[in-house]
Amino acid sequence: MAQTCDMSEADNNLVLEHLRHIRAVVDETRLDLKEVKTRVGLLEQQYASISNRVDRIEDRLERIERRIGLIEA
């Protein structure tokens, strides 16, 4: 009986060790994902800003082209 108890305790310890490792990996993954989300958010903001600037430049270029007669109004 004592040997069965020892094996059960050893099995429990092994399971706990694996669970702790899994939890550590999940925690690390959570932090990585948070960082990725932050970076993607910054990229989205930068893209939106650049897109707006390009739109304004296109509008200005079109006005210039119309003024000098490169395109019809």
C-alpha positions in Angstrom: 0.0 0.0 0.0 2.8 2.4 0.9 4.3 2.0 -2.6 0.9 2.7 -4.2 0.7 5.9 -2.2 4.2 6.9 -3.1 3.5 6.4 -6.8 0.2 8.3 -6.6 2.0 11.2 -4.9 4.8 11.1 -7.4 2.2 11.1 -10.2 0.5 14.1 -8.6 3.8 15.9 -8.3 4.5 15.3 -11.9 1.1 16.5 -13.0 1.5 19.6 -10.9 4.9 20.2 -12.4 3.5 20.0 -15.9 0.5 22.2 -15.0 2.9 24.9 -13.6 4.9 24.8 -16.7 1.8 25.1 -18.9 0.6 28.0 -16.8 4.0 29.7 -17.2 3.8 29.3 -21.0 0.2 30.6 -21.1 1.2 33.6 -19.0 4.2 34.3 -21.3 1.9 33.9 -24.3 -0.6 36.3 -22.8 2.1 38.9 -22.4 3.3 38.4 -25.9 -0.2 38.7 -27.3 -0.7 41.9 -25.4 2.5 43.3 -26.9 1.4 42.2 -30.4 -2.0 43.9 -30.0 -0.3 47.1 -28.9 2.0 47.1 -31.9 -0.8 46.3 -34.3 -2.8 49.1 -32.8 0.1 51.5 -33.4 0.5 50.3 -36.9 -3.2 50.8 -37.6 -3.0 54.4 -36.3 0.1 55.1 -38.4 -1.6 53.6 -41.5 -4.7 55.7 -41.0 -2.5 58.8 -40.6 -0.5 58.0 -43.8 -3.7 57.1 -45.7 -5.2 60.5 -44.8 -2.1 62.3 -45.8 -2.0 60.5 -49.2 -5.7 61.3 -49.7 -5.0 65.0 -49.1 -2.0 64.9 -51.4 -4.1 63.3 -54.2 -6.7 66.0 -53.8 -4.1 68.8 -54.0 -2.4 67.1 -57.0 -5.8 66.9 -58.8 -6.5 70.6 -58.1 -3.0 71.5 -59.5 -3.5 69.4 -62.6 -6.9 71.0 -63.2 -5.4 74.5 -62.8 -2.6 73.9 -65.3 -5.0 72.2 -67.7 -3.6 68.7 -67.5 -7.1 67.3 -66.8 -10.5 68.7 -67.6 -12.5 70.1 -64.7 
